[in-house]
Amino acid sequence: MKNKDINQMLANYVSILKAETGLFSAFSTLLETLRVFVKKREWQTLEKTVEALDSTGGDIIKLENARHSAFCMLKEQYGISPDAPLKLLSPHLGDEWNREITGHSVKLKLEVIKVQTQAKSLEGYIRSVSGFLTRFFEELYPHTKGKIYSRKGKAKENSENPYIVNHQL
């Protein structure tokens, strides 16, 4: 393959890295917005943010697949295994491409770590509030603990072998 074609492939790979980094940055901003809306309990605005997160997440998946495909094509051009890491491709590239690809790969990894940290923080906040409220209501209404209620809100007798239905399955 010609050097020009490889340079185009490398430029395409770098542009995908940049685009994916930008999407993760946008995802991070949306997560921060979500955190604010959860704390303020603005449920309608929160729902719109969740929809935007879903859309951005779908775009990230598409770009991730495109990046993986472009990376595999690059490795194929140099006779490197498709499962090989970036460091095995580096010796075949020039210094300029190495710096650019490595720099953008590091930026992407940092954005991914930022998103993971924000997601864990939000999850921790929600678990903490949920746990507090559960304990609070159990203390406030101890007579309701372990009760089963009908659709009309009236307490029902517990049977000897109750069934648990998971509606998410």
N, C-alpha and C positions, 0 to 999 in steps of 0.2 A: 504494500500500500504506500502511496505517496506521502511525503512529509506534510504536504498541504492538507491532505485528508485527515491525518492524525492530529494536526493542529486544530482543524475544525472540530474534531471529536473532543479534544481537550477543552476548547473554548465552549462547546456545548455543555460539557460536564461542569465547568466552572459556573456557567450561567444557571444551571440547575441548582448547584450548591447555593448560589446567591439568592435565587428565588425561594428555595426551601428555608433558608435562614430568615428571609423576610417574612415568610408565612409563620414560622415559629415565633418571631417577634410579635406579629399581629395576634397570634394565639395567646401569647403571654399577656398582652394588653387586655384582651378579652377576659382572661382569667382574673386579672386584677379588678376589672369592672364587675365581674361576677361576684367576687369577694365583697366589694362595696355594697352591691345590691342585696346580698345575703344578709350582711350585717344590718342594713337599713330595712330589711324585710319588704323590699319593693318587688313583689312577686310578678307583676305583669312585665315590668322592664327586665326582670331576671329571665323570664321565659324567652324574650327576644334575644338576650345575650346567649342563652343556651343554644338557640337555633343558629346563631352566628358561629358559635364554637363548633357545632356539628358540621356546618358548611366548610369552615376553615380546616377542620380535621380531615374532611374528605379530600380537600385540595392538597393537604400535606401528604396524605397517603398516595395520591396520584403522582405527586412530585417525587416522593420517595421511591416509588416503582420506576419512574423515569430515570432517577439518579442511579439506581441499582443496575438498570439495563445499560445505561451509558457506561458505567464503570466496568461491567462485564465485557462490553464490546472493546473497551480500551485494553483490558487484560488479554482478551483474545488476540488482539493485534500484536501483542508482544509475546504470545505463547505462554501466558501465565494462567494457572488454574483459576476458574471462576470463583472459587472459595477463598482465594488468597487475599490477604489484607493489603492495604494501600502501600505499606512499606516495601512490599516486593515489587511494586510498579515504579516506585520512586527512582531507582537507579537508571531506569530506561528514559526518564524524562529529563529535560534540561533544568538548570537551576531556576530559571524564571517560572516555569510551569510548576516545579516542586514547591517553590515559595507560595505561589498563588493558590494551588490546590490545598496545600497544608494549612495556609492561613484561613481559607474559607471553610475547611473541614473543622478547624478548631472553633471558629465562630459558630458554626452550626452546632457543634457539641455543647458549647456554652449556652446557646439558646435552649437546647433540649434540656439541659440540667436546670436552667432557670424555670422552664415550664414544669418539670418534675417537682421542683421545690415548691412552686406556687400551688400545684395540685395537692401535694402532701399537706401543706399548711392549711389549705381550705378544707381538706378532709378532716384534719385534726380539729379545726374549729367547729365543724358541723357535728362531729362525734362528741366533742366536749359539751356543746350546748344540748344536744339530744340526750346525752347521758344525764346531764344535770336536770333537765325537765322530767325525764323518766323517774329519777329518784325523788324529785320534788313532789310529783303527783302521787307517787307511791306512799310518801310520808303524809301527804295531805289527805289522801283518800285510801287508807290501808284496807278498808273493807271491800274495795273493788279489785284488789290484787288477786289474780288467778281466776277471775270471773269471766264467763262467756256471755256475750250479749247478743240478743236477736237483732234483726234489721230495724226493729222499732225502738231499740235502745233499752229493752227490759232484760234483766238478768235471767239467764236460763240455768237450769240444773246441769251440773257436770255429769257426764256419763262415766261409766267405769273405764271405757277404752276410747278416749276422745281421738278424733282424727284431726290431723293438721293438713291443711290444703295450701299448697304453694301455687298461687295463680300465675307466677312468672314462668313456670315450666311449660 
